[in-house]
Amino acid sequence: MTLLIILAAKYLIFIIALGAAAAVGVAVRGGRRELLWVLGVALPLGYALARLAGLFFAHQQPFALEGFTPLIPHDVDNAFPSDHTVIAGVFASVAFLADKRVGIALWVLTLLVGAARVSAGLHYPIDILAAALLALLATLAAWGVVKATKGVY
């Protein structure tokens, strides 16, 4: 079980990114090229929102505060929010815009990434919840900007 937690916490994000790339790629070939712009705007926006949120609320990882060794070696820093979950959530959200079934499956995997990072001692559940909400917010904002500028690109 420990190996599965480590694999999910560290590497499942790459499967999510590949799944989103495939869904967006199919949609782009179908004429929905705006999804590339949404992804291109939402990823840095999600990361920026996460950094901003971390300035207003901060706490160290559970392993640092509670004094145990995490399953994955990690420096002590601000655990809020989970960067892995923000990035995975943006990929899953954009995939949802391309294909609802793929997007839902990738959101399930995103939540598994978050759960694995909690289980590994790197985050608290609030870090995951906030990251998921920031990912949704970034994607919705990016979608709105792209739709408002349709035809400009």
Buried (B, 14 or more C-beta within 10 A) or exposed (E): EEEEBBEBBBEBBEBBBEBBBBBBEBBBEEEBEBBBBBBEBBBEBBBEBBEEBBEEEEBEBBBBEEEEEBBBEBEEEBBBBBBBBBBBBBBBBBBBBBBEEBBEBBBEBBBBBBBBBBBBBBBBEBBBBBBBBBBBBBBBBBBEBBEEEEEEE
